[in-house]
């Protein structure tokens, strides 16, 4: 369970793939042909959005959402065969990549094989018709948890995919499926493959609140961590979005990062990202390209695994639709080098074994990974500021690990970078002077 989650997961780089839109072919072979380039980014884990057949009844768009699944134990014939998927997994493993698949255990397609064979496994209205508890999700119907036979079927499905070589599971809207189910599923899978990676799509705080008000299941991130290694950042995502757009001070977001440190298990791992298949591309969300790069650099440096969504290397502004063929326009991968260097920084000893601390919010955000073998200091221009910033690094010339250029510190100050810079340097700390105000507050009267 999460209490055993390795801290090394904070250095993982996970790459999200939508097979339909990843290549002109729109299939497993198109992804397989791109694996060498993806691996060269510094990726550790491939996350495939659902690979299963898609329902036809109430389908959205021409091809339908991959999250409207008709059979958990089959592959979408548009992507290829099971043998094609196995070959893809084998090549990924040969390159040192782990493979994670999406599992969607809150709902199925209207015409799934389970509706036909087990109608009692679904929520039903007064007329006995299956329905979705979220009306906007009109192309799916909700499974009715808890149910012992349903639980056994779903867990056996997980074990089936482990047999096909799958190394981990990204669990869709995991916060609305019973926690007891995830605990049981994790235990059963661990008996076969102990190092399986479990990533939860935990949900926004407002979603939890609304579900609970309606008398429906909704687990907070703190609860979800008991069964999962990694959770989403949706707990504070709305504030992050506002900070990126300049609608709230960056310092407000930084305070929430500190809050996460106080309320989650000591070894918690968040999946840091600036975009995914449900959210706007960072190049579209941020007011300028420079701010997009600065925020990308900060979230890669931040404490937690880092997600790259396929197409991010192309500086894409368009988020592909879930419901039709909408291939990524790669444009010679202009951000391939940038993301590769961020992934390389993620593997440095300071990030793998050090202590992360946010040091300043203005004029640029400063954060550090403290480690006796050499610390890392990051300066991130998240507010389009200019001028100079006072830093902890000793005066001297340093290589910026992002750009490869030389950054000079003089009189304890360096020029605020246009986007971001990360320096390897010796730093005092973790700092008594940084924590002193907090310590004084809690020590009480003399």
C-alpha positions as CSV (number, residue, x, y, z in Angstrom):
1,X,0.0,0.0,0.0
2,X,1.1,3.6,-0.1
3,X,3.0,3.2,3.2
4,X,5.4,1.1,1.2
5,X,5.5,3.3,-1.9
6,X,9.2,3.9,-2.8
7,X,10.4,7.5,-2.6
8,X,12.1,6.8,-6.0
9,X,8.6,7.1,-7.6
10,X,9.1,10.9,-7.2
11,X,11.7,10.7,-9.9
12,X,9.4,8.9,-12.4
13,X,8.7,10.4,-15.8
14,X,5.4,9.1,-17.1
15,X,4.3,9.5,-20.7
16,X,0.6,9.5,-21.6
17,X,-0.4,8.0,-24.9
18,X,-3.7,8.2,-26.7
19,X,-3.1,5.5,-29.4
20,X,-5.9,6.8,-31.7
21,X,-4.3,10.2,-32.0
22,X,-0.6,9.4,-31.5
23,X,0.3,8.6,-35.1
24,X,-1.3,8.8,-38.6
25,X,-2.0,5.1,-38.3
26,X,-3.8,5.6,-35.0
27,X,-2.9,2.1,-33.7
28,X,-0.4,0.1,-31.7
29,X,2.0,-0.1,-34.6
30,X,2.1,3.6,-34.8
31,X,3.1,3.9,-31.1
32,X,5.6,1.1,-31.4
33,X,7.4,2.9,-34.2
34,X,7.8,5.9,-31.9
35,X,9.1,4.1,-28.8
36,X,12.8,4.8,-29.3
37,X,12.1,8.6,-29.5
38,X,9.8,8.5,-26.5
39,X,12.5,6.6,-24.5
40,X,15.1,9.2,-25.5
41,X,13.0,11.8,-23.6
42,X,14.0,10.1,-20.3
43,X,10.6,8.4,-19.9
44,X,10.3,5.6,-17.4
45,X,6.6,4.6,-17.7
46,X,4.2,4.6,-20.7
47,X,0.6,5.2,-19.7
48,X,-1.8,4.0,-22.4
49,X,-5.3,5.5,-22.3
50,X,-7.9,2.7,-22.5
51,X,-7.0,0.2,-25.1
52,X,-10.3,-1.7,-25.0
53,X,-13.2,-1.9,-27.5
54,X,-15.6,1.1,-27.4
55,X,-19.3,0.9,-27.1
56,X,-21.6,1.9,-29.9
57,X,-24.9,2.7,-28.1
58,X,-25.1,6.4,-27.1
59,X,-21.6,6.9,-28.5
60,X,-20.2,10.4,-28.5
61,X,-18.7,11.5,-31.7
62,X,-18.0,9.2,-34.6
63,X,-15.5,6.9,-32.9
64,X,-16.5,7.3,-29.2
65,X,-14.6,7.9,-26.0
66,X,-12.1,5.3,-25.0
67,X,-13.6,5.6,-21.5
68,X,-16.8,4.0,-22.7
69,X,-15.6,0.4,-22.6
70,X,-17.5,-2.6,-23.9
71,X,-15.1,-5.3,-22.9
72,X,-12.4,-5.1,-20.2
73,X,-10.6,-8.2,-21.5
74,X,-10.2,-7.3,-25.1
75,X,-8.4,-4.7,-27.2
76,X,-9.9,-2.2,-29.5
77,X,-9.7,-3.8,-33.0
78,X,-9.0,-0.3,-34.4
79,X,-5.7,-0.4,-32.6
80,X,-4.8,-3.9,-33.6
81,X,-4.8,-7.4,-32.0
82,X,-3.9,-8.7,-28.6
83,X,-0.7,-10.0,-30.2
84,X,0.1,-6.5,-31.5
85,X,-0.3,-5.1,-28.0
86,X,1.9,-7.9,-26.6
87,X,4.6,-7.0,-29.1
88,X,4.4,-3.4,-28.2
89,X,4.8,-4.2,-24.5
90,X,7.8,-6.5,-25.3
91,X,9.5,-3.7,-27.2
92,X,8.8,-1.2,-24.4
93,X,10.3,-3.7,-21.9
94,X,13.4,-4.2,-24.1
95,X,13.9,-0.4,-24.0
96,X,13.6,-0.4,-20.2
97,X,10.2,1.1,-20.2
98,X,7.3,0.0,-17.9
99,X,3.8,-0.1,-19.3
100,X,0.7,1.2,-17.5
101,X,-2.8,0.8,-18.8
102,X,-6.0,2.7,-18.0
103,X,-8.6,0.8,-16.0
104,X,-12.1,2.3,-15.8
105,X,-14.0,0.5,-13.0
106,X,-16.7,3.1,-12.3
107,X,-18.7,2.6,-15.5
108,X,-18.9,0.8,-18.8
109,X,-20.5,1.4,-22.2
110,X,-24.3,1.0,-22.5
111,X,-23.7,-2.1,-24.6
112,X,-20.9,-3.7,-22.7
113,X,-20.7,-7.4,-22.3
114,X,-21.4,-7.0,-18.6
115,X,-24.7,-5.4,-19.2
116,X,-25.8,-8.3,-21.3
117,X,-24.5,-10.9,-18.8
118,X,-24.9,-9.2,-15.5
119,X,-27.5,-6.4,-15.5
120,X,-27.6,-6.6,-11.7
121,X,-24.0,-5.2,-11.6
122,X,-25.3,-1.7,-12.6
123,X,-27.1,1.2,-11.0
124,X,-30.7,1.0,-12.2
125,X,-33.5,3.6,-12.2
126,X,-37.0,3.0,-11.0
127,X,-37.8,1.3,-14.4
128,X,-34.9,-1.0,-14.2
129,X,-32.8,0.9,-16.7
130,X,-29.0,1.3,-16.1
131,X,-27.9,4.9,-15.8
132,X,-24.9,7.2,-15.0
133,X,-24.8,9.1,-11.7
134,X,-23.2,12.0,-13.6
135,X,-25.7,12.9,-16.3
136,X,-23.2,14.6,-18.6
137,X,-21.5,11.2,-19.0
138,X,-24.3,10.1,-21.3
139,X,-22.3,7.5,-23.2
140,X,-21.7,5.4,-20.1
141,X,-23.6,3.6,-17.3
142,X,-22.4,3.2,-13.7
143,X,-21.4,-0.1,-12.1
144,X,-23.0,-0.7,-8.8
145,X,-20.3,-1.2,-6.1
146,X,-19.9,-3.0,-3.8
147,X,-20.8,-6.4,-5.3
148,X,-18.7,-9.5,-4.6
149,X,-19.1,-11.1,-8.0
150,X,-18.4,-7.8,-9.8
151,X,-15.3,-7.3,-7.6
152,X,-14.0,-10.7,-8.4
153,X,-14.5,-10.2,-12.2
154,X,-12.7,-6.8,-12.1
155,X,-9.8,-8.1,-10.1
156,X,-9.4,-11.1,-12.4
157,X,-9.4,-8.7,-15.3
158,X,-6.4,-6.9,-13.7
159,X,-4.6,-10.2,-13.3
160,X,-5.3,-11.0,-16.9
161,X,-3.5,-7.8,-18.0
162,X,-0.6,-8.5,-15.7
163,X,-0.2,-11.8,-17.5
164,X,0.0,-9.8,-20.8
165,X,3.0,-7.9,-19.4
166,X,1.4,-4.8,-17.9
167,X,3.4,-3.2,-15.1
168,X,0.9,-0.7,-13.6
169,X,-2.6,0.7,-13.6
170,X,-3.9,4.2,-14.0
171,X,-7.4,4.0,-12.4
172,X,-10.0,6.3,-13.8
173,X,-12.0,8.4,-11.3
174,X,-10.6,6.1,-8.6
175,X,-12.1,8.3,-5.8
176,X,-15.6,7.1,-6.6
177,X,-14.9,3.4,-6.5
178,X,-15.0,1.8,-3.0
179,X,-11.7,2.0,-1.3
180,X,-12.2,-1.6,-0.1
181,X,-12.2,-2.7,-3.7
182,X,-8.9,-1.0,-4.4
183,X,-7.3,-2.5,-1.3
184,X,-8.4,-5.9,-2.2
185,X,-7.3,-5.5,-5.9
186,X,-3.9,-4.3,-4.8
187,X,-3.4,-7.2,-2.5
188,X,-4.4,-9.7,-5.1
189,X,-2.2,-8.2,-7.8
190,X,0.8,-7.9,-5.4
191,X,0.7,-11.6,-4.8
192,X,1.5,-12.1,-8.5
193,X,3.5,-8.9,-9.2
194,X,4.6,-7.0,-6.1
195,X,6.1,-4.0,-7.9
196,X,2.9,-3.0,-9.8
197,X,2.5,0.8,-10.0
198,X,-0.9,2.1,-8.9
199,X,-1.9,5.6,-10.1
200,X,-5.2,7.1,-9.0
201,X,-7.1,9.7,-10.9
202,X,-8.2,11.4,-7.7
203,X,-10.7,14.1,-8.2
204,X,-11.3,17.8,-7.5
205,X,-12.3,18.8,-4.0
206,X,-15.5,20.3,-5.3
207,X,-16.3,17.0,-7.0
208,X,-15.8,15.2,-3.6
209,X,-18.0,17.7,-1.9
210,X,-20.8,17.4,-4.5
211,X,-20.8,13.6,-4.5
212,X,-20.9,13.4,-0.7
213,X,-23.8,15.9,-0.6
214,X,-25.7,13.6,-3.0
215,X,-25.1,10.6,-0.8
216,X,-22.6,9.1,-3.2
217,X,-19.1,7.7,-2.7
218,X,-16.2,10.1,-2.9
219,X,-12.8,9.5,-1.3
220,X,-10.4,12.3,-0.5
221,X,-6.8,12.1,-1.6
222,X,-5.7,11.3,1.9
223,X,-7.9,8.3,1.9
224,X,-7.0,7.2,-1.6
225,X,-3.3,7.2,-0.7
226,X,-4.0,4.1,1.5
227,X,-4.3,2.0,-1.6
228,X,-2.4,3.9,-4.3
229,X,1.2,5.0,-4.9
230,X,0.4,8.1,-6.8
231,X,-2.6,10.4,-7.0
232,X,-3.5,13.3,-9.3
233,X,-3.0,17.0,-8.4
234,X,-6.7,17.8,-8.8
235,X,-6.9,18.6,-5.1
236,X,-5.2,22.0,-5.8
237,X,-5.5,22.1,-9.6
238,X,-8.1,24.9,-9.8
239,X,-5.8,27.3,-7.9
240,X,-2.8,26.2,-10.1
241,X,-4.8,27.0,-13.2
242,X,-5.7,30.5,-11.9
243,X,-2.0,31.1,-10.9
244,X,-0.9,30.1,-14.4
245,X,-3.4,32.5,-16.0
246,X,-2.4,35.3,-13.6
247,X,-5.8,35.3,-11.9
248,X,-4.4,34.7,-8.4
249,X,-1.0,35.2,-6.9
250,X,1.5,32.4,-7.4
251,X,2.2,32.5,-3.7
252,X,-1.3,31.1,-3.1
253,X,-0.5,28.0,-5.1
254,X,2.9,27.6,-3.2
255,X,1.1,27.7,0.1
256,X,-1.1,24.8,-1.1
257,X,2.0,22.8,-2.0
258,X,3.2,23.3,1.6
259,X,-0.3,22.3,2.8
260,X,0.0,19.0,0.9
261,X,3.2,18.3,2.8
262,X,1.3,18.5,6.0
263,X,-1.8,16.5,5.3
264,X,-0.6,13.5,3.2
265,X,1.7,10.5,4.2
266,X,5.3,11.4,4.5
267,X,6.2,9.4,1.4
268,X,3.3,10.7,-0.7
269,X,3.8,11.0,-4.4
270,X,1.8,13.4,-6.6
271,X,1.7,13.2,-10.4
272,X,2.8,16.7,-11.3
273,X,1.7,17.8,-14.8
274,X,0.9,20.9,-16.8
275,X,-1.5,19.2,-19.2
276,X,-3.3,15.9,-19.8
277,X,-6.1,14.5,-21.9
278,X,-8.8,16.2,-19.8
279,X,-7.1,19.6,-19.4
280,X,-5.9,22.4,-21.7
281,X,-2.5,22.3,-23.1
282,X,-0.1,24.5,-21.2
283,X,0.8,26.4,-24.4
284,X,-2.9,27.4,-24.6
285,X,-3.5,28.0,-20.9
286,X,-0.4,30.2,-20.1
287,X,-0.6,33.8,-21.3
288,X,2.8,33.5,-23.1
289,X,5.1,30.7,-24.4
290,X,7.8,31.8,-21.9
291,X,5.4,31.4,-19.0
292,X,4.3,28.0,-20.4
293,X,8.0,26.8,-20.3
294,X,8.5,28.3,-16.8
295,X,5.6,26.5,-15.4
296,X,6.6,23.2,-17.1
297,X,10.1,23.5,-15.6
298,X,8.7,24.2,-12.1
299,X,6.3,21.2,-12.1
300,X,9.0,18.9,-13.4
301,X,11.3,20.1,-10.6
302,X,8.4,20.0,-8.0
303,X,8.1,17.1,-5.6
304,X,6.4,14.2,-7.3
305,X,6.4,12.2,-10.5
306,X,6.2,14.2,-13.8
307,X,3.7,13.6,-16.6
308,X,4.3,14.3,-20.2
309,X,1.2,14.2,-22.4
310,X,1.9,13.0,-26.0
311,X,2.2,16.1,-28.1
312,X,3.7,18.3,-25.4
313,X,7.1,17.9,-27.2
314,X,5.5,19.6,-30.2
315,X,4.5,22.7,-28.1
316,X,0.9,21.8,-29.1
317,X,-1.9,24.2,-28.2
318,X,-4.7,21.9,-29.3
319,X,-6.0,19.2,-27.0
320,X,-7.1,16.2,-29.1
321,X,-10.8,15.3,-28.8
322,X,-11.6,12.1,-27.1
323,X,-14.4,11.2,-29.5
324,X,-12.9,11.3,-33.0
325,X,-9.6,10.8,-34.9
326,X,-7.6,14.0,-34.2
327,X,-3.9,13.2,-34.6
328,X,-1.2,15.2,-32.9
329,X,0.7,17.6,-35.2
330,X,4.3,16.9,-34.2
331,X,6.1,19.7,-36.0
332,X,9.6,18.3,-35.6
333,X,9.3,18.2,-31.8
334,X,10.5,21.7,-30.8
335,X,10.4,21.0,-27.1
336,X,12.0,17.5,-27.2
337,X,15.3,18.8,-25.9
338,X,13.8,20.9,-23.2
339,X,11.7,18.1,-21.8
340,X,14.6,15.7,-22.1
341,X,16.8,18.0,-19.9
342,X,14.0,18.3,-17.3
343,X,13.7,14.5,-17.2
344,X,17.5,14.2,-16.7
345,X,17.3,16.6,-13.8
346,X,14.6,14.4,-12.3
347,X,17.1,11.6,-12.1
348,X,19.8,13.5,-10.2
349,X,20.6,12.2,-6.7
350,X,19.4,15.4,-5.1
351,X,15.9,14.8,-6.5
352,X,15.9,11.1,-5.8
353,X,17.2,11.3,-2.2
354,X,17.1,15.0,-1.2
355,X,14.6,17.3,0.6
356,X,12.4,19.7,-1.4
357,X,11.8,23.2,-0.1
358,X,10.2,26.2,-1.6
359,X,12.3,29.2,-0.7
360,X,10.7,32.3,-2.2
361,X,7.8,33.4,-4.3
362,X,9.0,36.8,-5.6
363,X,10.3,38.2,-7.9
364,X,10.7,34.7,-9.1
365,X,9.8,31.4,-7.4
366,X,12.8,29.7,-5.9
367,X,12.9,26.1,-4.8
368,X,15.7,23.7,-3.9
369,X,16.5,20.0,-3.5
370,X,18.9,19.8,-0.6
371,X,21.4,17.0,-0.6
372,X,24.8,16.6,0.9
373,X,26.2,15.3,-2.4
374,X,25.2,18.5,-4.2
375,X,22.0,20.5,-4.0
376,X,19.9,21.8,-6.8
377,X,18.5,25.4,-6.8
378,X,15.8,26.3,-9.2
379,X,14.6,29.8,-10.1
380,X,11.3,30.0,-12.1
381,X,9.9,33.1,-13.6
382,X,6.3,32.3,-13.1
383,X,5.1,36.0,-13.1
384,X,6.9,37.4,-16.1
385,X,9.2,39.4,-13.7
386,X,12.5,41.1,-14.4
387,X,15.4,42.4,-12.4
388,X,17.4,40.3,-10.0
389,X,16.7,37.7,-7.3
390,X,18.6,37.1,-4.1
391,X,19.7,33.5,-3.9
392,X,21.5,31.2,-1.5
393,X,24.2,30.1,-3.9
394,X,27.7,31.4,-3.4
395,X,29.0,33.9,-5.8
396,X,30.4,32.2,-8.9
397,X,29.5,30.9,-12.4
398,X,27.1,28.0,-12.7
399,X,25.8,25.9,-15.6
400,X,22.1,26.1,-16.1
401,X,21.0,22.5,-16.3
402,X,18.1,23.4,-18.6
403,X,19.8,25.6,-21.2
404,X,23.4,24.6,-20.7
405,X,24.3,28.3,-20.5
406,X,26.4,30.0,-17.8
407,X,24.5,31.8,-15.0
408,X,26.5,34.2,-12.8
409,X,25.8,34.9,-9.1
410,X,27.3,38.2,-7.9
411,X,26.7,39.7,-4.5
412,X,24.3,36.9,-3.7
413,X,22.1,37.9,-6.7
414,X,21.4,36.5,-10.1
415,X,19.3,37.9,-13.0
416,X,15.8,36.6,-13.1
417,X,15.7,34.2,-16.0
418,X,13.4,34.7,-18.9
419,X,11.8,31.3,-18.1
420,X,13.7,29.2,-15.6
421,X,17.1,28.0,-14.6
422,X,18.3,25.1,-12.4
423,X,21.8,25.2,-10.9
424,X,23.8,22.5,-9.1
425,X,25.5,24.1,-6.2
426,X,26.3,23.7,-2.5
427,X,23.5,25.2,-0.3
428,X,23.2,25.6,3.5
429,X,20.4,23.7,4.9
430,X,17.7,22.7,5.2
431,X,17.7,26.2,6.6
432,X,17.1,27.1,10.2
433,X,16.4,30.7,9.2
434,X,13.7,29.5,6.7
435,X,11.9,27.5,9.4
436,X,12.5,29.9,12.3
437,X,9.2,31.8,12.0
438,X,7.2,28.6,12.0
439,X,9.2,27.2,14.9
440,X,8.7,30.3,16.9
441,X,5.0,30.3,16.3
442,X,4.6,26.8,17.6
443,X,6.9,26.8,20.6
444,X,4.4,28.8,22.6
445,X,5.1,31.2,25.4
446,X,8.4,31.1,27.2
